[in-house]
Amino acid sequence: MKRILSSLSFGLVVFLLLTHCSEKDKSENTASDGNIDIIAYYAGDSSTFKKYPTEQLTHIIYSFLFLKGNQIVFDKPEDSLTVASLVKLKKRENASLKIILSIGGWGSCETCSEVFSTEKGRNEFAQSVKAILVRTHTDGIDLDWEYPAIIGYPGHRFVPEDKHNFTLLVQTLRKTLGDQYEISFAAGGYTEYLEKSIEWNEVMPLVNRVNLMSYDLTNGYSVTTGHHTPLYSTPKQLESTDHGVRYLDSIGVPLNKIVIGTAFYARIFNQVDSMNNGLYQSCKFKTSIDFKDFKDSLQDFAYYWDSIAKAPYAYNAAKKEFATFDNKESIAAKVTYVKEKQLGGIMFWQLAGDKPHAGLLETIYRVNRPEPLSSPSAPIGQ
């Protein structure tokens, strides 16, 4: 009888350990199987995403929801229909796909600093998040507050207390949502944000990942051209994907919770001198264009490759215009970087900017999984 009880006790211990590991995996992202999370932000309507190979994604982050008072809300009724259409993908072709709701974005978090500064505001927000996740059958929340404690969108409030209030917000969300739902946040990929906006040691144990916005490092406010989404720093440009990752690693952020960003769009600057083919020259921002439009919009540009930054750029001498962007080569380098460093994954802004066929998403997928796209990883039922 003792032997039987001993065996039962041993079995119970094993079961509890396995259960504990399973529960732990809900809040910790890993890339231990050699594959990475591939995360798309999506700001389109209820049909555009159907053009794209969404079976190659692990997450779609619908962007954006907004604050109304202390509550998270859809901007308009059509947005909730879009989310419902995205959720249907889980039944049709990708059972493991997670649909995440994102709040904020550039210019759309005007009251975040004020709302999240009080316990009442944080609690009411967290309760509204849980209610909307349950109602929409979605899988988590992504916080895109641009930015806590430092200047973001012109005119939006920011105060030093935002940094700790963000920690309190994440704590409240995790307490309210439990481990059933994912929590992530979009982080500025540049030094000022990394150093001043987040209490990393307090926040990271509570979230599934940080989505590092390692793009717009040269942006609409820049007066000197540079790479807006380089993999590596150069002697003339410190800010880069690798710089952000190294900083986070140096302060103890788990590498497998870091997701780096890629850009499915170019930034165009004019009034740019031809020296160095327009790179690191004075400029004035002109516009942004999606990757799917590169062929037409950049057809008169000469293309170049920065072998240090692992980043492409282009220059139009006749118009004195400079373009900075990601392409298939730089995207492939980033996926390889993620896998070599065992990071959590790669994300991009945004899906609707890609080409529906033979685009940047397919490049990410192919480099992540070297086997042919017609392999068993194809949509369920095919």
Backbone hydrogen bonds, N-H to C=O, Kabsch-Sander energy under -0.5 kcal/mol:
donor,donor_aa,acceptor,acceptor_aa,energy
5,L,1,M,-2.9
6,S,2,K,-2.9
7,S,3,R,-2.4
8,L,4,I,-2.7
9,S,5,L,-3.0
10,F,6,S,-2.7
11,G,7,S,-2.6
12,L,8,L,-2.5
13,V,9,S,-2.5
14,V,10,F,-2.5
15,F,11,G,-2.5
16,L,12,L,-2.7
17,L,13,V,-2.5
18,L,14,V,-2.6
19,T,15,F,-2.6
20,H,16,L,-2.7
21,C,17,L,-2.5
22,S,18,L,-2.3
23,E,19,T,-2.7
24,K,20,H,-2.6
25,D,21,C,-1.9
26,K,22,S,-0.6
26,K,23,E,-1.1
27,S,23,E,-0.6
27,S,24,K,-1.2
28,E,24,K,-0.8
29,N,27,S,-0.5
29,N,208,N,-0.6
34,G,31,A,-1.9
37,D,344,G,-2.2
39,I,37,D,-0.5
39,I,346,I,-2.5
40,A,59,H,-2.2
41,Y,39,I,-0.5
41,Y,348,F,-2.4
42,Y,61,I,-2.7
49,F,45,D,-0.6
50,K,47,S,-1.6
51,K,48,T,-1.9
52,Y,49,F,-1.6
54,T,52,Y,-2.4
56,Q,53,P,-2.1
57,L,54,T,-1.8
58,T,38,I,-2.6
59,H,38,I,-1.6
60,I,98,K,-2.3
61,I,40,A,-3.3
62,Y,60,I,-0.7
62,Y,100,I,-2.9
63,S,42,Y,-2.8
64,F,102,S,-0.6
65,L,102,S,-2.9
66,F,73,V,-2.8
68,K,71,Q,-2.7
71,Q,68,K,-1.7
73,V,66,F,-2.7
79,D,76,K,-1.6
80,S,76,K,-0.7
80,S,77,P,-0.7
81,L,77,P,-1.2
82,T,78,E,-1.8
83,V,79,D,-2.0
84,A,80,S,-2.0
85,S,81,L,-2.0
86,L,82,T,-2.1
87,V,83,V,-2.5
88,K,84,A,-1.3
89,L,85,S,-0.6
89,L,86,L,-1.3
90,K,87,V,-1.4
91,K,88,K,-1.0
92,R,88,K,-1.9
93,E,89,L,-2.6
94,N,89,L,-1.8
97,L,94,N,-1.6
98,K,58,T,-2.1
100,I,60,I,-2.8
100,I,98,K,-0.6
101,L,140,G,-2.5
102,S,62,Y,-2.5
103,I,142,D,-2.2
104,G,65,L,-2.1
105,G,103,I,-0.6
105,G,144,D,-2.7
108,S,105,G,-1.9
112,C,109,C,-1.2
115,V,111,T,-3.0
116,F,112,C,-2.6
117,S,114,E,-1.2
118,T,115,V,-1.0
122,R,118,T,-2.4
123,N,119,E,-2.7
124,E,120,K,-2.5
125,F,121,G,-2.1
126,A,122,R,-2.7
127,Q,123,N,-2.4
128,S,124,E,-1.9
129,V,125,F,-2.2
130,K,126,A,-2.4
131,A,127,Q,-2.1
132,I,128,S,-2.1
133,L,129,V,-2.4
134,V,130,K,-2.2
135,R,131,A,-2.3
136,T,132,I,-2.1
137,H,133,L,-1.0
138,T,133,L,-1.4
139,D,99,I,-3.3
140,G,99,I,-0.6
141,I,182,E,-2.3
142,D,101,L,-2.8
143,L,184,S,-2.4
144,D,103,I,-2.4
144,D,142,D,-0.6
146,E,144,D,-0.8
147,Y,145,W,-0.7
153,Y,146,E,-1.1
156,H,153,Y,-2.3
157,R,110,E,-0.6
162,D,159,V,-2.0
163,K,160,P,-1.3
165,N,161,E,-2.4
166,F,162,D,-2.4
167,T,163,K,-1.1
168,L,164,H,-2.3
169,L,165,N,-2.2
170,V,166,F,-2.4
171,Q,167,T,-2.5
172,T,168,L,-2.2
173,L,169,L,-2.5
174,R,170,V,-2.6
175,K,171,Q,-2.2
176,T,172,T,-2.2
177,L,173,L,-3.2
178,G,174,R,-2.1
180,Q,177,L,-0.7
182,E,139,D,-2.8
184,S,141,I,-2.3
185,F,209,R,-0.9
186,A,143,L,-2.6
187,A,185,F,-0.5
187,A,211,N,-2.4
189,G,213,M,-1.2
194,L,190,Y,-2.3
195,E,191,T,-2.4
196,K,192,E,-2.0
197,S,193,Y,-2.5
198,I,193,Y,-0.6
199,E,163,K,-0.5
200,W,198,I,-1.3
202,E,199,E,-0.9
203,V,199,E,-2.2
204,M,200,W,-2.4
206,L,203,V,-1.8
207,V,203,V,-0.7
207,V,204,M,-0.7
208,N,183,I,-3.0
209,R,183,I,-0.9
210,V,257,K,-2.6
211,N,185,F,-2.9
212,L,210,V,-1.0
212,L,259,V,-3.2
213,M,187,A,-3.4
213,M,211,N,-0.6
214,S,212,L,-2.5
215,Y,213,M,-1.5
217,L,228,H,-2.4
222,S,219,N,-1.7
225,T,281,Q,-3.4
231,L,309,A,-1.7
232,Y,309,A,-1.7
234,T,237,Q,-2.6
237,Q,234,T,-1.2
241,T,230,P,-2.4
242,D,231,L,-2.9
244,G,240,S,-1.9
245,V,241,T,-2.3
246,R,242,D,-2.9
247,Y,243,H,-2.0
248,L,244,G,-2.3
249,D,245,V,-2.6
250,S,246,R,-2.1
251,I,247,Y,-1.1
252,G,249,D,-1.4
253,V,248,L,-2.6
257,K,254,P,-1.9
258,I,255,L,-1.8
259,V,210,V,-2.5
259,V,257,K,-0.6
260,I,345,G,-1.8
261,G,212,L,-0.8
262,T,347,M,-1.7
264,F,262,T,-0.5
264,F,349,W,-2.8
266,A,289,I,-3.1
267,R,324,T,-2.4
268,I,287,T,-3.2
269,F,322,F,-2.8
270,N,284,K,-2.9
271,Q,319,K,-0.5
272,V,320,K,-2.3
277,N,274,S,-1.8
278,G,275,M,-1.4
279,L,276,N,-1.8
281,Q,278,G,-0.9
283,C,223,V,-1.9
284,K,270,N,-1.8
286,K,268,I,-2.9
287,T,268,I,-1.3
289,I,266,A,-1.8
291,F,264,F,-2.3
292,K,353,G,-2.3
293,D,290,D,-1.7
294,F,291,F,-1.7
297,S,293,D,-2.8
298,L,294,F,-2.9
299,Q,296,D,-0.8
301,F,298,L,-1.6
302,A,315,Y,-2.7
304,Y,313,Y,-3.1
306,D,311,A,-2.9
307,S,305,W,-0.9
310,K,306,D,-1.8
311,A,306,D,-1.4
313,Y,304,Y,-2.0
314,A,323,A,-2.2
315,Y,302,A,-2.2
316,N,321,E,-3.0
317,A,315,Y,-0.6
320,K,316,N,-1.4
321,E,316,N,-1.8
322,F,269,F,-2.7
323,A,314,A,-2.7
324,T,267,R,-2.0
325,F,312,P,-0.9
326,D,263,A,-0.6
331,I,327,N,-2.6
332,A,328,K,-2.3
333,A,329,E,-1.8
334,K,330,S,-1.9
335,V,331,I,-2.3
336,T,332,A,-2.3
337,Y,333,A,-2.1
338,V,334,K,-2.5
339,K,335,V,-2.2
340,E,336,T,-2.6
341,K,337,Y,-2.3
342,Q,338,V,-0.5
343,L,338,V,-2.5
344,G,255,L,-1.0
344,G,258,I,-1.9
345,G,258,I,-1.1
346,I,37,D,-2.5
347,M,260,I,-2.9
348,F,39,I,-1.6
349,W,262,T,-1.6
351,L,41,Y,-2.7
353,G,350,Q,-1.9
354,D,351,L,-1.9
363,T,359,G,-1.2
364,I,360,L,-2.3
365,Y,361,L,-2.5
366,R,362,E,-2.5
367,V,363,T,-2.3
368,N,364,I,-2.2
369,R,365,Y,-2.6
375,S,372,P,-1.6
378,A,375,S,-2.0
380,I,93,E,-1.5
382,Q,379,P,-1.9
